[in-house]
Amino acid sequence: MGKKLYVGNLPFSATEQVLMDTFAQCGKVESAKIIIDRDTGRSKGFGFVEMSTEAEAADAISKFNGADCDGRAMTVNEAKPMVPRDERMSRGGFGGGRSNRY
């Protein structure tokens, strides 16, 4: 089983192929995904890469965290599990919630 990595501070011009080619220097890349804004169709500046082994993932973190990618210092670390949408939006923030103020 592989290890999923978060890759942040990417240039907006970065593509999934660029991620695959870059991280292939550390081993087999199972998948690479750039997150796209659904309203604008433009990259949000981060993505995820899944390496085939834990050792390759650790090598990629040490090699690419802080490394330059088109003038930007990439952030690379272990991806955290996604929190279900209901839990992320259930507290605080503006709008959407019902207020029992009166």
VOPAGU-2260 file (C-alpha; in pm, 1 decimal, decimal comma):
REM VOPAGU-2260
SITE   aa  ch    i         X         Y         Z
SITE  MET   A    0       0,0       0,0       0,0
SITE  GLY   A    1     126,5     344,3     -89,8
SITE  LYS   A    2     133,2     674,2      89,6
SITE  LYS   A    3     -60,8     982,1     -14,8
SITE  LEU   A    4     125,2    1311,7      -2,2
SITE  TYR   A    5      -7,8    1667,2       8,7
SITE  VAL   A    6     179,4    1898,8    -230,1
SITE  GLY   A    7     114,2    2267,3    -168,0
SITE  ASN   A    8     231,0    2607,5    -290,6
SITE  LEU   A    9     235,8    2488,7    -651,5
SITE  PRO   A   10     244,9    2739,4    -936,4
SITE  PHE   A   11     -96,2    2771,9   -1101,3
SITE  SER   A   12      63,0    2651,9   -1425,3
SITE  ALA   A   13     158,4    2312,8   -1274,7
SITE  THR   A   14      -3,4    2006,2   -1432,0
SITE  GLU   A   15     -60,8    1652,8   -1310,9
SITE  GLN   A   16     203,9    1535,6   -1558,7
SITE  VAL   A   17     457,9    1776,0   -1403,7
SITE  LEU   A   18     379,0    1629,1   -1059,3
SITE  MET   A   19     415,3    1273,5   -1188,7
SITE  ASP   A   20     746,9    1348,7   -1360,1
SITE  THR   A   21     884,6    1534,3   -1057,9
SITE  PHE   A   22     791,2    1273,3    -797,6
SITE  ALA   A   23     897,8     984,1   -1023,1
SITE  GLN   A   24    1254,4    1082,4    -926,3
SITE  CYS   A   25    1181,6     918,8    -588,0
SITE  GLY   A   26    1001,6     605,3    -709,0
SITE  LYS   A   27     680,0     482,1    -862,3
SITE  VAL   A   28     397,0     737,2    -864,3
SITE  GLU   A   29      58,8     565,3    -833,4
SITE  SER   A   30    -142,5     883,3    -897,1
SITE  ALA   A   31    -112,1    1260,4    -913,8
SITE  LYS   A   32    -401,4    1504,8    -884,4
SITE  ILE   A   33    -407,9    1885,5    -901,6
SITE  ILE   A   34    -712,3    2035,2    -728,1
SITE  ILE   A   35    -911,6    2260,5    -960,9
SITE  ASP   A   36   -1151,1    2539,0    -858,2
SITE  ARG   A   37   -1489,8    2437,9    -995,4
SITE  ASP   A   38   -1600,4    2798,8   -1053,1
SITE  THR   A   39   -1294,2    2925,6   -1240,9
SITE  GLY   A   40   -1147,2    2601,5   -1377,2
SITE  ARG   A   41    -807,1    2717,8   -1250,7
SITE  SER   A   42    -569,7    2529,0   -1023,8
SITE  LYS   A   43    -603,8    2601,2    -652,2
SITE  GLY   A   44    -224,8    2570,4    -615,3
SITE  PHE   A   45    -215,4    2233,4    -440,9
SITE  GLY   A   46    -259,1    1867,5    -515,5
SITE  PHE   A   47    -193,3    1512,3    -404,0
SITE  VAL   A   48      57,9    1249,3    -509,8
SITE  GLU   A   49      36,6     884,2    -413,1
SITE  MET   A   50     366,0     696,9    -398,7
SITE  SER   A   51     378,7     317,3    -414,8
SITE  THR   A   52     574,0     262,0     -89,4
SITE  GLU   A   53     623,6     432,4     244,5
SITE  ALA   A   54     998,8     456,7     180,6
SITE  GLU   A   55     945,8     634,3    -152,3
SITE  ALA   A   56     699,7     872,9      12,6
SITE  ALA   A   57     949,7     954,2     289,9
SITE  ASP   A   58    1220,1    1013,1      27,3
SITE  ALA   A   59     987,9    1244,2    -169,0
SITE  ILE   A   60     904,2    1446,4     143,7
SITE  SER   A   61    1269,9    1494,0     233,3
SITE  LYS   A   62    1368,9    1576,1    -125,6
SITE  PHE   A   63    1084,9    1807,2    -231,8
SITE  ASN   A   64     958,9    1981,7      83,3
SITE  GLY   A   65    1086,2    2337,5      35,0
SITE  ALA   A   66    1218,8    2262,3    -315,3
SITE  ASP   A   67    1174,6    2523,2    -588,5
SITE  CYS   A   68     899,4    2471,0    -844,9
SITE  ASP   A   69     885,1    2762,1   -1092,5
SITE  GLY   A   70     995,9    3009,8    -826,4
SITE  ARG   A   71     775,4    2875,7    -545,5
SITE  ALA   A   72     889,8    2665,4    -249,6
SITE  MET   A   73     674,0    2351,4    -250,9
SITE  THR   A   74     522,4    2218,3      69,0
SITE  VAL   A   75     523,9    1839,1      75,8
SITE  ASN   A   76     400,1    1630,8     367,0
SITE  GLU   A   77     182,3    1334,0     449,7
SITE  ALA   A   78    -178,4    1394,2     346,8
SITE  LYS   A   79    -432,3    1398,4     627,3
SITE  PRO   A   80    -755,9    1201,9     589,4
SITE  MET   A   81   -1038,7    1406,4     444,6
SITE  VAL   A   82   -1297,7    1514,5     700,2
SITE  PRO   A   83   -1656,6    1452,8     586,0
SITE  ARG   A   84   -1820,3    1771,9     459,0
SITE  ASP   A   85   -2092,6    1768,0     728,2
SITE  GLU   A   86   -1836,0    1794,7    1006,9
SITE  ARG   A   87   -1635,1    2068,5     834,7
SITE  MET   A   88   -1934,4    2295,9     787,4
SITE  SER   A   89   -2138,1    2223,1    1099,6
SITE  ARG   A   90   -1989,5    2490,0    1328,4
SITE  GLY   A   91   -1912,7    2856,5    1301,3
SITE  GLY   A   92   -1879,1    3061,0     989,2
SITE  PHE   A   93   -2133,6    3276,6     815,9
SITE  GLY   A   94   -2471,2    3179,1     677,5
SITE  GLY   A   95   -2616,6    2838,7     630,2
SITE  GLY   A   96   -2685,3    2770,7     996,2
SITE  ARG   A   97   -3004,0    2825,6    1184,5
SITE  SER   A   98   -2977,4    3063,6    1474,4
SITE  ASN   A   99   -3180,6    3027,2    1794,3
SITE  ARG   A  100   -3123,1    3382,7    1908,9
SITE  TYR   A  101   -3483,2    3472,9    1999,6
